[in-house]
Structures are given as C-alpha cells and as structure tokens.
Amino acid sequence: MKEADAVIVGARCAGCTLALALARHGWDMVLIDRDALPSETVSTHLIFPNTLARLSELGALAPLLAAHEVPMLDFRIFGLGQEIAGSFTPIDGFDQAAAPRRIALDNAILDTALAAGADGRFGQRVVDLIGSGTPEDPVAGVVLEAIGHFEVDWRDCD
C-alpha cells in the first residue's frame, strides 16, 4: 500500500495538468492510467491561444514544440455566403491555435508532470474506490486491478 496526498485517475491532458499543478505545490501525487503511456487515442484537439499560453506557463509547450512539428492555425468561417478569416485575439503573445497530435500533447504534459514530482503508474486499471464518497464516508483511496490499493491522505485545499 502506498500513501499519497492525492490520486488522479487518467493521465491525459486534464489529469496530467492537474498532477503537474499539485506536484508543484508540494503534493505527493500518484497519477494512474489504464494504458501503458504514451499511447495513441482518438482526438480532435484544437488548442486555442489561451490554452497555449497556459501550457507555456506550465512548461509543457516548449517540449511539445521542440519534439514535434505542430501546425499553428488562424481561423476561417464560412456562413450565409460570407467569409471571416484571421488570427485570434492575442493572449500572452499567442494569436493562433495549434493542432498537435494527441500522443505528442499527452507526452509533453506527462513528462512535465513527472519531472515536477508526480508518481506515474501506467498500465494499471482502477476497479474500485475506498470509501463511498459521502460526507460520512469520503473517498480515501483506489483499488487497482490485481495489484493492491492506494490510501490517500487528503489535505485541505486552502
């Protein structure tokens, strides 16, 4: 049994970003995904300037752009016989959207989260929770398929 401050189930865009932020705030993180990462998954991700700025702030954009050619895109809309085209409103210097391959995006954020101190457990499936999730019986951990379980020491999120 391993104890941690938090367990995040799902090590893709959202899970890795949360793990990265919490690890940088000193939390002992366990990041679990049923797939052995990196793995390909279906995606229609188009990342807009606000998210590019956030990935840059987190330190995950530079590795993504260094490892892969990421198309940067303006917008173009056709409707009712009219066309509107151009760049987006700039946010922290980003005025285009990006369309990275999902495996490259997941990998860049995952590598950044692991470098920040998150503990990754991949190829392990969560099959149950410890605790029912009610105020009287809060979730205190997860049970992994045929492996054991993690107890979680929940902290106040002040």
C-alpha positions, -999 to +999 in steps of 0.1 A: +000+000+000+013+034-009+001+066+007-002+099-012-018+133-008-039+127-040-045+101-067-056+112-102-071+086-124-064+093-161-031+106-173-041+126-203-045+163-208-066+171-178-052+146-154-015+154-162-022+192-160-038+188-125-010+165-113+016+190-126+000+219-107-005+199-075+031+185-076+045+220-080+026+229-048+043+201-029+016+175-030+027+138-032+008+128-063+000+094-079-011+096-115-028+063-127-038+054-163-050+020-176-029+024-207+008+020-209+018+055-219+024+070-243-004+056-263-025+068-292-060+079-286-087+095-308-086+132-305-099+163-322-079+187-301-075+222-314-057+243-288-066+279-287-043+308-277-055+308-240-045+271-237-012+276-255-004+304-230-013+281-201+008+252-215+037+277-219+033+289-183+033+252-171+065+245-190+048+219-213+046+238-245+084+241-252+090+203-251+059+198-273+072+223-299+108+210-297+098+174-303+071+177-330+061+200-358+028+215-345+006+232-371-003+268-360-036+279-374-056+310-380-094+308-382-117+308-412-155+307-411-179+305-440-216+311-434-245+326-453-223+333-483-198+353-462-162+345-451-145+357-419-108+349-415-078+360-395-059+353-363-074+351-328-073+377-301-037+375-287-032+361-252+003+363-238+017+366-273-003+337-288-027+346-316-030+313-334-044+279-325-024+247-326-033+212-337-008+188-322-010+151-325-027+138-293+002+114-285+026+143-286+005+166-265-002+139-238+035+130-237+047+166-233+023+173-204+030+138-188+068+143-190+064+178-174+042+164-146+066+135-139+096+160-138+077+181-113+074+150-090+042+132-098+045+094-095+031+077-126+015+043-126+007+032-161-010+001-174-029-002-142-067-001-140-087+013-111-115-011-103-129+004-071-128+032-046-121+030-009-150+049+006-184+057-008-178+094-015-204+106+010-196+132+037-198+104+063-175+080+042-153+101+019-132+085-008-098+077+008-081+057-020-084+035-050-082-003-056-061-013-086-069-044-106-050-074-091-023-052-077-035-037-044-047-003-033-036+033-026-046+050+006-049+087+002-042+113+029-065+141+018-052+177+025-072+209+028-071+228-005-067+263+010 
